[in-house]
Amino acid sequence: MISLDGTRILIVEDTFLVADSLRILIEAYGATVVAMVPSNEKAFAALEDVEIDVAILDIHLQDGKVYPFAQHLMKIGTPFLFVTGYGEDADIPEPLASITRLEKPIQIERLLRAILPLLGRSE
């Protein structure tokens, strides 16, 4: 069974039901969701309060696209992946185009298999 034991995850998602569903699924595999936030502004603020190992980022947020926060994570070396309901129309700029992108609705097995390499782990 896949385990995320000890992993601290930040969820940046502006639809509470989606974020909370992700939290429940992820925590069932041993991870801790240290924060769930709906905007870039609150995501930056969360980094001041919690330590994270990986972030799950919705692309379209309350205050625009998540790209400023994603670029910051890339700069500080924190791994992340994108989730989107927009498929190929997400219009992800370089250098973020190579980041893993999962489409909603998210299948938990695909999410777990996408997170593990970001942590340097395998199944």
N, C-alpha and C positions, 0 to 999 in steps of 0.2 A: 504494500500500500504506500502511496506517495505521502510523504510527511513534510510539513513546513514548520516543524517544531522549532521554537525559538526565533522565528522570523517576525520582524516588526514591519508592518505594512501601513502605508498611507493610501487612503482612497480619496481621489479627487473626482467627485461626481455630483452634479447638481440635482439629480433626481433621487430624493431620499430613499424611496422604495428600492431602487436599483442598488444604491450604495449599501443599504442595510442587508439586502439579499446577498450581495457579495461578501459582506462582513460575516454573515452567518455561515456561508459555505466555506470561506477561507479559514475561519476559526475552527470549523469541524476537522480541519487537517492540521491543527496544532499551531497555526500562526496567531499573532496578536495584531488586531487592527488598532493602531495607536491613535488614529484620527480619521474622521470622515469629514471632508470639507467640500463646499459647493462652488468655490471660486478661486481664481488665481490669488487674489488678495489674502484669503484665508489659508491657502496652501503655503504661501510664503511665511505667514504668521505661525503656522503649525510647525514649520522647521525650526523655529526658535524655541519651541516648547518640548518637542519630542525627537528622539533619535529613530531613524528608519533604516531598514535594509533594502527596501524596494517600494516603488510607488506604482499604483494603478491609476492611470489618468484618462478620464473622459475628455474627448477633444473639444466639444462645445459646452461651455460653462455659462453661468449667470453673467459674468463680466467679460465675455469674449472667448476666444480660443485659448487653450491651455499652453500654447507654444512658449510664452515667456517663462513659465514655470518649468516646462520641460527642458528648455535651454539652460536654465539655472542648474537643474539636476545633473545635466550632462557635464556642465562646467565643474561641479563639485564631485563628480564621480559616483553619484547615486544612481543605481540602475532603475529603470522604469519601463513600462509598456503602455500602449494606448488601447483604449476600448472606444468603439464608435458605433453608432447606428447609421452612419452615412456611407459605409462601405468604401468603395474606390473614390467617392466624391469628397473624401476628407481633406484633400488638397494640403498635404503635409509638406512643409518646406524643407529644403536641405539645411542642415545636415541631419534633420530628424527623420528623413524618409526611410532610413534603414532600421529604425526602431520597430520592434514587433508591434503589430496592430491586430487586435481581435475584434470581430464584429459582434454586436449585440443581436439577439440574446446570447450571452456568453455560456459556453459549455464548460463546466467546472474542470473536466479532465484536460481540455485544451488550455485553460487558464493555468492550471497547476504545471503542466508541461512547459508552458512559456515562462513561468516564474523560476523554476528550478535552475535553468542555465544562467539566469541573471544572478543567482546566488552562488554559482560555481558548484552546484550539486547535480546529481543525476538520480534517477529513480531508484 
